[in-house]
Amino acid sequence: MKDLKRKYIKMLELEFDDLREDIETLIEEERIRVETGKISNYVFMENFSTMKNEIAGINSFIHEIEELDVSAIGSISDMLEEIKRIFVKNFRRYGFTKTSTDILLRKVEKISMYLMHQNN
């Protein structure tokens, strides 16, 4: 069970690392858009600030789930609830929109369903 819990956390880390890279790519695309005059510097700075905040939320989330003591958590369901709690806390603190939070929470749940299915 402990291995399955660690596997779950590792999969989440990979998914959210990928998301972080996607956001970094979007920042670079926004830089190009401001340099070519497609958006104003003001719009760029607003978007940049939002995306950097999202990266900070992702980093905080990853850090907290890496620190989880999986041996102290009873079941996969208990661990999922703890991860959801950490997730919601971090993404609210860093200003993720409800829509973004809902989409990302679905990723968390899909990984959970996959692992539970693999365990049966």
Buried (B, 14 or more C-beta within 10 A) or exposed (E): EEEBBEBBBEBBBEBBEEBBEEBEEBBEEBEEBBEEEEBEEEEBEEBBEBBBBBBBBBBBBBEBBEEBEBEEBEEBEEBBEBBBEBBBBBBEEBEBEEEBBEEBBEBBEEBBEEBBEEEE
